[in-house]
Amino acid sequence: MRSTCLDTEFMNIETITEQALKLAPASRRYIAEILLESLDFEEDFIVSEEWRQEIQKRCKEADANPSLLIDGEQFMAELKQRYL
């Protein structure tokens, strides 16, 4: 039986997945973040340099101190409590 391009790609994905799962949790999180960010990218979405810097600053702050983050439900509950 002859190997096709799809068979080869699947084998590569399977091998990459197996190897990735052997990495430390922090390394797997980093790779997952990079992959997820690559799916969110839209070429037509233009961001000013100032806003890009602000986004990077906030991401660094969140990475440095994740305890400051709250989930969406908690945030909405606090907003309702404060303004309603």
C-alpha positions as CSV (number, residue, x, y, z in Angstrom):
1,M,0.0,0.0,0.0
2,R,1.3,3.4,-1.0
3,S,1.6,6.2,1.6
4,T,-0.3,9.4,0.7
5,C,0.4,13.0,1.8
6,L,-2.5,12.8,4.2
7,D,-1.1,9.6,5.8
8,T,2.3,11.2,6.2
9,E,0.7,14.4,7.7
10,F,-1.3,12.3,10.2
11,M,1.8,10.4,11.2
12,N,3.6,13.7,11.7
13,I,0.8,15.1,13.8
14,E,0.6,11.9,15.8
15,T,4.4,12.0,16.4
16,I,4.3,15.7,17.4
17,T,1.4,15.1,19.8
18,E,3.2,12.2,21.4
19,Q,6.4,14.2,21.9
20,A,4.5,17.3,23.1
21,L,2.7,15.2,25.8
22,K,6.1,14.2,27.2
23,L,6.9,17.9,27.9
24,A,6.6,19.6,31.2
25,P,3.2,21.2,31.9
26,A,4.7,24.7,31.5
27,S,6.1,23.9,28.1
28,R,2.8,22.3,27.0
29,R,0.9,25.5,28.2
30,Y,3.3,27.6,26.2
31,I,2.8,25.6,23.0
32,A,-1.0,25.5,23.5
33,E,-1.0,29.3,23.9
34,I,1.0,29.8,20.7
35,L,-1.3,27.4,18.7
36,L,-4.5,29.0,20.0
37,E,-3.2,32.5,19.3
38,S,-2.4,31.4,15.7
39,L,-6.0,30.4,15.2
40,D,-7.3,33.8,16.5
41,F,-5.2,35.8,14.0
42,E,-7.1,37.8,11.4
43,E,-5.1,39.5,8.7
44,D,-7.8,42.2,8.2
45,F,-7.8,43.2,11.9
46,I,-5.6,46.3,12.2
47,V,-4.3,47.3,15.6
48,S,-2.5,50.5,16.2
49,E,1.0,50.3,17.6
50,E,-0.1,51.9,20.9
51,W,-2.9,49.4,21.4
52,R,-0.5,46.5,20.5
53,Q,1.9,47.7,23.2
54,E,-1.0,47.9,25.7
55,I,-2.1,44.4,24.8
56,Q,1.5,43.1,25.3
57,K,1.8,45.0,28.6
58,R,-1.5,43.5,29.9
59,C,-0.5,40.0,28.8
60,K,2.8,40.3,30.6
61,E,1.1,41.5,33.7
62,A,-1.4,38.6,33.6
63,D,1.4,36.1,33.0
64,A,3.5,37.5,35.8
65,N,0.6,37.5,38.3
66,P,-2.3,35.2,37.3
67,S,-3.9,35.6,40.7
68,L,-5.1,39.1,39.7
69,L,-7.3,37.6,36.9
70,I,-10.9,36.9,37.5
71,D,-13.3,34.8,35.4
72,G,-16.0,36.3,33.2
73,E,-18.9,35.3,35.5
74,Q,-17.2,36.9,38.6
75,F,-16.5,40.0,36.6
76,M,-20.1,40.3,35.4
77,A,-21.4,39.7,39.0
78,E,-19.2,42.5,40.3
79,L,-20.4,44.8,37.5
80,K,-24.0,44.1,38.3
81,Q,-23.5,44.6,42.0
82,R,-21.7,47.9,41.5
83,Y,-24.0,49.5,38.8
84,L,-27.4,47.9,39.2
